[in-house]
Amino acid sequence: MPDDVVFTVEYSVRAAQTAVFGLLDIQRPVSPFYKGQHDPRVLFDAWKTLHRH
């Protein structure tokens, strides 16, 4: 699964959805990715963590 991280709950959910939707021939998109690298709050928290003493 491109652009995904294996060690997350979201990956497990998307992998299960992909398997079930494929086996049951369900024409529905899997859950979208969370793009935290574009969230200003996440970026600010990361910056604070990198600059704490």
Backbone as numpy.savetxt, mean C-alpha at the origin, in Angstrom:
# Nx Ny Nz CAx CAy CAz Cx Cy Cz
3.55 -8.32 -7.68 2.70 -7.15 -7.68 3.60 -5.92 -7.68
3.68 -5.23 -8.79 4.58 -4.08 -8.90 4.20 -2.94 -7.95
5.22 -2.20 -7.54 5.06 -1.02 -6.68 4.49 -1.33 -5.30
4.63 -2.54 -4.82 4.08 -2.87 -3.52 5.18 -3.36 -2.60
4.96 -3.25 -1.31 5.90 -3.70 -0.29 5.31 -4.95 0.36
6.11 -5.99 0.43 5.62 -7.28 0.89 5.27 -7.29 2.37
5.89 -6.45 3.18 5.73 -6.52 4.62 4.62 -5.63 5.16
3.55 -5.44 4.42 2.45 -4.62 4.90 1.15 -5.40 4.89
0.22 -4.95 5.70 -1.11 -5.55 5.70 -1.80 -5.28 4.37
-1.57 -4.08 3.82 -2.18 -3.74 2.54 -1.76 -4.72 1.45
-0.51 -5.14 1.45 -0.04 -6.12 0.46 -0.81 -7.42 0.62
-1.00 -7.86 1.84 -1.72 -9.11 2.08 -3.16 -9.02 1.58
-3.80 -7.89 1.82 -5.18 -7.69 1.37 -5.24 -7.69 -0.15
-4.34 -6.95 -0.80 -4.34 -6.89 -2.26 -4.02 -8.24 -2.88
-3.09 -8.98 -2.28 -2.75 -10.31 -2.80 -3.96 -11.24 -2.69
-4.67 -11.20 -1.57 -5.86 -12.03 -1.41 -6.95 -11.60 -2.38
-7.15 -10.31 -2.54 -8.16 -9.83 -3.48 -7.82 -10.27 -4.90
-6.56 -10.16 -5.28 -6.15 -10.58 -6.62 -6.44 -12.05 -6.83
-6.14 -12.87 -5.85 -6.37 -14.31 -5.97 -7.86 -14.63 -6.06
-8.65 -14.07 -5.15 -10.08 -14.37 -5.12 -10.78 -13.83 -6.36
-10.47 -12.60 -6.74 -11.10 -12.02 -7.93 -10.74 -12.83 -9.18
-9.50 -13.29 -9.24 -9.09 -14.09 -10.39 -9.76 -15.46 -10.41
-9.82 -16.13 -9.27 -10.43 -17.46 -9.20 -11.93 -17.44 -9.47
-12.59 -16.40 -8.98 -14.04 -16.32 -9.13 -14.46 -15.48 -10.34
-13.48 -15.03 -11.13 -13.72 -14.22 -12.33 -14.56 -12.99 -12.00
-14.19 -12.29 -10.93 -14.87 -11.07 -10.52 -14.17 -9.89 -11.19
-14.91 -9.11 -11.93 -14.36 -7.96 -12.65 -14.46 -6.72 -11.78
-13.54 -6.62 -10.84 -13.54 -5.51 -9.89 -12.09 -5.16 -9.58
-11.75 -3.87 -9.46 -10.36 -3.51 -9.16 -10.00 -3.84 -7.71
-8.74 -4.17 -7.48 -8.27 -4.40 -6.12 -8.09 -3.06 -5.42
-7.95 -3.08 -4.11 -7.79 -1.85 -3.33 -6.59 -1.04 -3.83
-6.73 0.28 -3.85 -5.62 1.11 -4.34 -4.46 1.16 -3.34
-3.29 1.54 -3.84 -2.11 1.70 -3.01 -2.22 2.98 -2.20
-1.68 2.95 -0.99 -1.56 4.17 -0.19 -0.23 4.81 -0.57
-0.28 6.02 -1.08 0.92 6.72 -1.52 1.36 7.71 -0.45
1.88 7.20 0.65 2.28 8.03 1.77 3.41 8.98 1.45
4.22 8.66 0.45 5.34 9.54 0.12 4.87 10.87 -0.45
3.58 11.00 -0.76 3.03 12.24 -1.27 2.19 12.98 -0.23
2.09 12.44 0.96 1.28 13.05 2.02 2.16 14.01 2.81
1.83 15.30 2.84 2.68 16.28 3.53 2.90 15.94 5.01
1.89 15.38 5.67 2.05 15.03 7.09 3.10 13.93 7.26
3.08 12.95 6.38 4.06 11.87 6.44 5.46 12.41 6.17
5.57 13.26 5.17 6.87 13.86 4.84 7.41 14.70 5.99
6.54 15.47 6.64 6.98 16.29 7.76 7.40 15.43 8.94
6.65 14.39 9.24 7.03 13.48 10.33 8.36 12.80 10.04
8.59 12.42 8.79 9.87 11.82 8.41 11.00 12.82 8.59
10.76 14.07 8.18 11.78 15.11 8.33 12.11 15.33 9.80
11.07 15.39 10.66 11.29 15.57 12.10 12.10 14.42 12.67
11.80 13.20 12.25 12.53 12.04 12.75 13.98 12.09 12.34
14.24 12.50 11.13 15.63 12.58 10.65 16.43 13.68 11.35
15.75 14.69 11.86 16.47 15.83 12.45 16.34 15.93 13.97
15.91 14.90 14.60 15.84 14.97 16.06 17.20 14.61 16.66
17.44 15.10 17.84 18.75 14.90 18.47 18.68 13.93 19.60
